[in-house]
Structure formats: structure tokens, C-alpha cells
Amino acid sequence: MRVLIVDDSAADRKLYRMLLEDRHANPRSLEVLEACGASEGLELCRSTAPDCVLLDYKLPGMTGLEFLAHLTGDSPSDFPAMAVVMLTNLASEKMAVKALRAGAQDYLSKDRITAESLSMVVEKATQKVALLRALKDERDRLARSVAQKDVLLQEVHHRVKNNLAVIVSLLRLEAGAFTDERLSAALRESQNRVESMALI
């Protein structure tokens, strides 16, 4: 798993790295990247595609919400490219709602961070993005399947209509060939029924 910490505080970045490495089941499979500013963080997001971004709300020159706006502008709005967990010193439900609406998957107050809470929030956020990715893939697969079935259905309708047109033509020819008026009327009636079926 690749985690990017975007925080202007070197001490906080070091703490988060230690807490993540402490709780990770296999430290060798964990790669922790660090960025001390928003522009460096955005560049790392684009170049390394981390699984999760731990994002400080107050960055120099840009808030975490503005960072999220730049990040989500790079990917479709219905599908996050990576999990984002907003970190802040301000324990506020209003701030949490703003972060979630802006595209973060979770929110954590810096004064409540423990190794367990941090690893849990990172795991849940990445699982949420993985589920969204799976749902998007399934939705795309279903859309392709429906499109293929629509094409097949149109082809079947076209062939049936052509076959019914051939039957109508044959009935018309046969009706004209007979001198018996009752037989000709019966064939014309059959012709009318087949034409009605073709219209339906």
C-alpha cells in the first residue's frame, strides 16, 4: 500500500509515518511518501498514484478543501482516483461534512490520532474507494451488455420485419393467381394479418 502524507509539519509527518509503520501487518508492503506543501503533494498524487492521501486541512497557500478540488478535477466526479483522509486540529462536524462533500473518504482530528485509529481510517478509506471502483467497473460492464443486447434486439426486429414482408409479398402474389374469389379473399385476409403483425 502506498500512502502519501501532505502536511507542512515535519514532526506530524514523522509521527504519522511511525504510527502507520507500527500498525501495518507487513511493513515491507507499506510505502509512505511525504509532501510538505500542496503543489508538491498534487504532483506526487499525479506521478505516484497513492492508495491513500493523509491531507492536512491547513496547508501553506491552500486549504485541504482547495487541494481536494484540484485533485478531484483530475478524475471523474463519480469516481475518486484515490482515498483521501482529511486531518485537522479543528474538531468540527461542520468541517468533516465539508471534507466529505469535497471528496474525502474520511476525516480525523489530529488530537485524537492513535496508531489504531490512523490505520483503521486509512484501511476503511481505501476499501471504500476499492468498492467504488468495483461498482463502477460493474456498472460499465452492465452498460456494455445492455448496449450489445439492444443491437441484437434491433437486428432481430429487422430480420423478423423483413421475413414478414416476404410473406406478405408471397400472399399477395398467390391471391392474384387464384380465380376463386373466396380463396383470394382468405389470402388477402391473411396478408392483412401479417402486415398488422409487422407493424406491431
C-alpha positions as CSV (number, residue, x, y, z in Angstrom):
1,M,0.0,0.0,0.0
2,R,1.2,3.5,-0.9
3,V,0.3,6.3,1.5
4,L,1.1,10.0,0.8
5,I,1.2,12.4,3.8
6,V,0.6,16.0,2.8
7,D,1.4,18.2,5.8
8,D,3.6,21.2,6.3
9,S,4.7,20.0,9.8
10,A,7.7,17.7,9.6
11,A,7.0,16.5,13.1
12,D,3.4,15.5,12.2
13,R,4.6,13.7,9.0
14,K,7.2,11.7,11.1
15,L,4.5,10.8,13.7
16,Y,2.0,9.6,11.0
17,R,4.8,7.6,9.3
18,M,5.7,5.9,12.6
19,L,2.1,5.2,13.5
20,L,1.4,3.7,10.1
21,E,4.5,1.5,10.1
22,D,3.8,0.4,13.7
23,R,0.3,-0.9,12.9
24,H,0.9,-2.2,9.4
25,A,0.9,-6.0,9.2
26,N,3.7,-6.1,6.6
27,P,5.9,-3.0,6.8
28,R,7.7,-4.0,3.6
29,S,4.4,-3.7,1.6
30,L,3.8,-0.2,3.0
31,E,5.3,2.7,1.1
32,V,5.0,6.1,2.8
33,L,5.6,9.3,0.8
34,E,5.7,12.8,2.2
35,A,5.0,16.2,0.8
36,C,5.4,19.4,2.8
37,G,3.2,21.6,0.6
38,A,0.1,21.5,-1.6
39,S,1.9,21.8,-5.0
40,E,4.4,19.0,-4.1
41,G,1.5,16.9,-2.8
42,L,-0.5,17.3,-6.0
43,E,2.5,16.5,-8.1
44,L,3.1,13.3,-6.1
45,C,-0.6,12.3,-6.4
46,R,-0.3,12.6,-10.2
47,S,3.0,10.9,-10.6
48,T,2.8,8.1,-8.0
49,A,-1.0,7.4,-7.7
50,P,-1.0,6.6,-3.9
51,D,-3.7,4.4,-2.5
52,C,-4.4,6.9,0.3
53,V,-3.6,10.6,1.0
54,L,-3.4,11.9,4.5
55,L,-4.2,15.5,3.9
56,D,-3.7,18.4,6.4
57,Y,-6.5,20.8,6.3
58,K,-4.3,23.9,6.7
59,L,-1.5,23.9,4.1
60,P,0.5,27.0,3.2
61,G,-1.2,28.8,0.4
62,M,-4.0,26.4,0.1
63,T,-6.6,24.6,2.3
64,G,-7.2,20.9,2.2
65,L,-10.5,21.6,0.6
66,E,-8.8,23.5,-2.3
67,F,-6.3,20.7,-2.6
68,L,-9.2,18.2,-2.9
69,A,-10.8,20.4,-5.6
70,H,-7.6,20.2,-7.6
71,L,-7.3,16.5,-7.0
72,T,-10.9,15.7,-7.9
73,G,-10.7,17.9,-11.0
74,D,-8.2,15.4,-12.4
75,S,-10.6,12.5,-12.2
76,P,-14.3,11.8,-12.9
77,S,-16.5,13.3,-10.2
78,D,-18.3,10.0,-9.6
79,F,-15.1,8.0,-9.1
80,P,-12.3,9.0,-6.8
81,A,-8.8,8.2,-8.1
82,M,-7.5,7.6,-4.5
83,A,-8.7,7.6,-0.9
84,V,-8.3,10.9,0.9
85,V,-8.4,11.3,4.7
86,M,-8.6,14.9,5.9
87,L,-6.6,15.7,9.1
88,T,-7.1,18.9,11.1
89,N,-6.6,20.4,14.5
90,L,-10.2,21.7,14.4
91,A,-12.6,19.0,15.7
92,S,-15.7,20.1,14.0
93,E,-18.6,18.2,12.4
94,K,-19.1,21.1,10.0
95,M,-15.5,20.7,8.8
96,A,-16.0,16.9,8.5
97,V,-19.1,17.4,6.3
98,K,-17.2,19.9,4.1
99,A,-14.3,17.5,3.7
100,L,-16.6,14.6,2.8
101,R,-18.6,16.7,0.3
102,A,-15.4,17.9,-1.3
103,G,-14.4,14.3,-2.0
104,A,-12.6,13.0,1.1
105,Q,-13.5,9.5,2.2
106,D,-12.9,10.2,5.9
107,Y,-11.9,12.7,8.5
108,L,-9.7,12.5,11.6
109,S,-8.9,15.1,14.2
110,K,-5.2,15.4,14.9
111,D,-5.5,15.5,18.7
112,R,-7.3,12.1,18.5
113,I,-4.8,10.2,16.3
114,T,-3.5,6.9,17.5
115,A,-1.8,4.1,15.6
116,E,-5.0,2.1,15.7
117,S,-7.3,5.0,14.6
118,L,-5.0,6.1,11.8
119,S,-4.5,2.6,10.4
120,M,-8.2,1.9,10.6
121,V,-9.2,5.1,8.9
122,V,-6.7,4.5,6.1
123,E,-7.9,0.9,5.6
124,K,-11.6,1.9,5.6
125,A,-11.0,4.8,3.2
126,T,-9.0,2.6,0.7
127,Q,-11.7,-0.1,1.0
128,K,-14.4,2.4,0.2
129,V,-12.5,3.6,-2.9
130,A,-11.9,-0.1,-3.9
131,L,-15.7,-0.7,-3.6
132,L,-16.5,2.4,-5.7
133,R,-14.0,1.2,-8.3
134,A,-15.6,-2.3,-8.3
135,L,-19.1,-0.7,-8.6
136,K,-18.0,1.5,-11.5
137,D,-16.5,-1.5,-13.3
138,E,-19.7,-3.5,-12.8
139,R,-21.8,-0.5,-14.0
140,D,-19.7,-0.1,-17.1
141,R,-19.9,-3.9,-17.8
142,L,-23.7,-3.8,-17.4
143,A,-23.9,-0.8,-19.7
144,R,-21.9,-2.5,-22.4
145,S,-24.0,-5.6,-22.0
146,V,-27.2,-3.6,-22.4
147,A,-25.8,-1.9,-25.4
148,Q,-24.9,-5.2,-27.0
149,K,-28.4,-6.6,-26.3
150,D,-30.0,-3.5,-27.8
151,V,-28.0,-4.0,-31.0
152,L,-29.0,-7.7,-31.1
153,L,-32.7,-6.9,-30.5
154,Q,-32.7,-4.3,-33.3
155,E,-31.2,-6.9,-35.6
156,V,-33.8,-9.5,-34.6
157,H,-36.6,-6.9,-35.2
158,H,-35.1,-6.0,-38.6
159,R,-34.9,-9.7,-39.7
160,V,-38.4,-10.5,-38.5
161,K,-39.8,-7.5,-40.3
162,N,-38.0,-8.5,-43.5
163,N,-39.3,-12.1,-43.2
164,L,-42.9,-10.8,-42.7
165,A,-42.6,-8.5,-45.7
166,V,-41.5,-11.5,-47.8
167,I,-44.6,-13.5,-46.5
168,V,-46.9,-10.6,-47.4
169,S,-45.5,-10.4,-50.9
170,L,-46.0,-14.1,-51.4
171,L,-49.6,-14.0,-50.1
172,R,-50.3,-11.0,-52.5
173,L,-48.9,-13.0,-55.5
174,E,-50.9,-16.1,-54.5
175,A,-54.1,-14.1,-54.0
176,G,-53.8,-12.6,-57.5
177,A,-53.1,-16.0,-59.1
178,F,-56.4,-17.6,-58.0
179,T,-59.7,-17.1,-59.8
180,D,-61.8,-18.4,-56.8
181,E,-62.9,-15.2,-55.0
182,R,-63.3,-16.9,-51.6
183,L,-59.7,-18.2,-51.7
184,S,-58.4,-14.9,-52.9
185,A,-60.3,-13.1,-50.0
186,A,-58.8,-15.6,-47.5
187,L,-55.3,-15.0,-48.7
188,R,-55.8,-11.1,-48.6
189,E,-57.1,-11.5,-45.0
190,S,-54.0,-13.5,-44.1
191,Q,-51.9,-10.8,-45.9
192,N,-53.6,-8.1,-43.8
193,R,-52.9,-10.0,-40.5
194,V,-49.3,-10.5,-41.4
195,E,-49.0,-6.8,-42.2
196,S,-50.5,-5.9,-38.8
197,M,-48.0,-8.2,-37.1
198,A,-45.2,-6.5,-38.9
199,L,-46.4,-3.1,-37.8
200,I,-46.6,-4.3,-34.2
